[in-house]
Amino acid sequence: MKKMPEYWDPEIETMPVDDLRKLQEEKLKKLVHYVYENSPFYRKRFDEHGVRPEDIQTLEDVRKLPFTYKQDLRDTYPTGMFCVPNSKLARFHASSGTTGKPTVVGYTHKDIDNWAESLARALTSVGVGKEDILQVSYGYGLFTGGLGAHYGSEKVGATVLPTSSGNTERQLELMKDLGTTSIACTPSYFLYMIETARKEGINIRNDTKLRKGFFGAEPWSEELKRRIEEESGIKAYDIYGTSELSGPLFTECDEQCGIHIWADLFLVEILDPETGEPVPDGETGELVITTLAKEANPLIRYRIKDLTRKLSEPCKCGRTHPRITRISGRSDDMIIVRGINVFPGQVESVLMNIPEVGNHFMIIVDRIGPLDSMKVQIEMHESAFSDKMSDMMALKGKIASALKSVLNLAVEVELVEHGSLPRSEGKSKKVIDKRKI
């Protein structure tokens, strides 16, 4: 007999769709007045587009509002988009940018509470609660993954095991000895855990209490999901969010037919990436989100660049909030390697500051075993070539160190002869992605 669905906040999660739309409408109207009065950035952006807060009266009027882009966060670095002074902030998070400058996101205490609330609903929807031990194997720190999953887990009363990423043998030991029941990490890292467990003589299915995994921060396919479940015996769930919105926020419910987006906190649009016009429900488009409850730095029609589909049919779990499918890719050129966002522009910025490096490079991303790998092929400057192996090894080390300091990712560096990489009269191709995603 199938278990009845559980809710963290049944009144909100099962609110009739018409009432939910009215609530969104009220929050949207308050939001546009709030940002116009408190954010010089949005006041200027609204004025440039000839729109006033009083022009927004219905949900459909959201299309009158201008888009917000990640570049706006970079251009207003560090806090130019915030609506509150630093004295009202509880925390900063940051992610890397295309030229080494991070994008900074601020949080009030209420923002953090809403972040935890969003995940509390999500975790409850898959049955995580007070009897669970949730191992958080996302990175902690400026990256939002670790602390986001941590706060959400504590909110539902689960015991948190904050292992962060790395030190895999120790993680497996603690998983086994402390009775971890759920884990949150990237899918590629969990594959590595499975592989390491085999080497350590640990059978995750039989030797641990692990039954659920929440995987995100990088694209992953349905085939990979099935492989994870077959090899570990756990149930694998999608978890979704971005650092600009508040890190991990949403998951699938136990029905696993789409990711629930909480409509009282976020307004979702799925748009054609080229035209910016809405696509019909069920068709792939770019995810655009308006934050309805953020205080520190709310975002209006934020172009996330992630590609997904909106599902219109009701979910059997009884939740009335909109759902999207697993992210199928991105509409821009960002690549994700082991959960870290990498832009070709970041790599170029580093390389062009090293005199020995020529003008051409190529990024090659592959999946070697369970983990992503990234290699950067670099043409040397003609004057930098040396017959001494020690000189070449020193240069490779110098480049690798410089890239890691900006990307927060260890990459393989391959020095190639001048003129050996392809040229193009049009747009140059900087990335070869060999992974099947």
Secondary structure, DSSP 8 states (H G I E B T S, - for coil): -------SSHHHHT--HHHHHHHHHHHHHHHHHHHHHH-HHHHHHHHHTT--GGG--SGGGGGGS--B-HHHHHHTTTTTT-SS-GGG--EEEEE--TTS--EEEEE-HHHHHHHHHHHHHHHHHTT--TT-EEEE-S--SSSHHHHHHHHHHHHTT-EEE---SS-HHHHHHHHHHHT--EEEE-HHHHHHHHHHHHHTT--HHHHS---EEEE-SS---HHHHHHHHHHH--EEEEEEEETTTTEEEEEB-TT-SSEE--TTTEEEEEE-TTT--B--TTS-EEEEEEESS-SSS--SSEEEEEEE-EE-S--TT---S-EE----EESSS-EEETTEEE-HHHHHHHHTT-TTEEEEEEEEEEEETTEEEEEEEEEE-GGG--S-HHHHHHHHHHHHHHHHHHHSS--EEEEE-TT-S---SSS---EEE----
